[in-house]
Amino acid sequence: MIENNQKIETILERMGEAVIATTETVESLADKMENLVDQIQQQEQQIQQQGYQIFALSESIQTLVDAQTESREQLTQLTYLIHTLINSLAQEE
């Protein structure tokens, strides 16, 4: 009977060690998962910020294109006026 008790005690001891080892492993995995979640959240924030930056950049480019178009139109009008002035001066001669 003592031998059976010792075997049961040994089995229970090993089961306890296995439970402790499993618990430590689960805690370690939980910590790693938490770190991964934090990293993913940081990456999501970076991606969102980059999205805002891309939007701001595209808005700036559109503003630049609009300004360039307006400048081109004004330059075309100025060129036309200069040609008109030159033609008028040439006809007066």
C-alpha positions as CSV (number, residue, x, y, z in Angstrom):
1,M,0.0,0.0,0.0
2,I,2.9,2.3,0.8
3,E,4.3,1.6,-2.6
4,N,1.0,2.5,-4.3
5,N,0.9,5.7,-2.3
6,Q,4.4,6.6,-3.4
7,K,3.5,5.9,-7.0
8,I,0.3,8.0,-6.7
9,E,2.3,10.8,-5.0
10,T,4.9,10.7,-7.8
11,I,2.2,10.8,-10.4
12,L,0.5,13.7,-8.7
13,E,3.8,15.5,-8.3
14,R,4.5,15.1,-12.0
15,M,1.0,16.2,-12.9
16,G,1.6,19.3,-10.7
17,E,4.9,20.0,-12.4
18,A,3.2,19.6,-15.8
19,V,0.4,22.0,-14.8
20,I,2.9,24.5,-13.6
21,A,5.0,24.2,-16.8
22,T,1.8,24.5,-18.9
23,T,0.7,27.5,-17.0
24,E,4.1,29.2,-17.5
25,T,4.0,28.4,-21.2
26,V,0.5,29.8,-21.5
27,E,1.5,32.9,-19.6
28,S,4.5,33.3,-21.9
29,L,2.4,32.9,-25.0
30,A,-0.1,35.4,-23.6
31,D,2.7,37.9,-23.1
32,K,3.9,37.4,-26.6
33,M,0.4,37.7,-28.0
34,E,0.0,41.0,-26.1
35,N,3.2,42.3,-27.6
36,L,2.1,41.3,-31.0
37,V,-1.3,43.1,-30.5
38,D,0.6,46.2,-29.4
39,Q,2.8,46.1,-32.4
40,I,-0.2,45.6,-34.7
41,Q,-2.0,48.5,-33.1
42,Q,1.1,50.7,-33.6
43,Q,1.3,49.6,-37.2
44,E,-2.3,50.4,-37.7
45,Q,-1.7,53.9,-36.3
46,Q,1.3,54.4,-38.6
47,I,-0.8,53.3,-41.6
48,Q,-3.6,55.6,-40.7
49,Q,-1.1,58.5,-40.3
50,Q,0.5,57.6,-43.6
51,G,-3.0,57.6,-45.2
52,Y,-3.6,61.1,-43.8
53,Q,-0.2,62.2,-45.1
54,I,-1.0,60.8,-48.6
55,F,-4.3,62.6,-48.6
56,A,-2.7,65.9,-47.6
57,L,0.0,65.4,-50.3
58,S,-2.6,64.7,-52.9
59,E,-4.5,67.8,-51.9
60,S,-1.3,69.8,-52.1
61,I,-0.6,68.4,-55.5
62,Q,-4.1,69.3,-56.7
63,T,-3.7,72.8,-55.4
64,L,-0.3,73.0,-57.2
65,V,-1.9,71.7,-60.5
66,D,-4.7,74.3,-60.1
67,A,-2.3,77.1,-59.6
68,Q,-0.2,76.0,-62.5
69,T,-3.2,75.8,-64.7
70,E,-4.2,79.3,-63.7
71,S,-0.7,80.6,-64.3
72,R,-0.7,79.0,-67.7
73,E,-3.9,80.7,-68.6
74,Q,-2.6,84.1,-67.4
75,L,0.6,83.5,-69.3
76,T,-1.4,82.7,-72.5
77,Q,-3.5,85.9,-72.0
78,L,-0.3,87.9,-71.4
79,T,1.3,86.4,-74.6
80,Y,-1.8,87.3,-76.6
81,L,-1.8,90.9,-75.3
82,I,1.9,91.3,-76.1
83,H,1.3,90.0,-79.6
84,T,-1.6,92.4,-80.0
85,L,0.5,95.2,-78.7
86,I,3.4,94.3,-81.1
87,N,0.9,94.1,-84.0
88,S,-0.6,97.5,-83.1
89,L,2.9,99.1,-82.9
90,A,3.9,97.5,-86.2
91,Q,0.8,98.9,-87.9
92,E,1.5,102.4,-86.6
93,E,4.8,102.4,-88.2
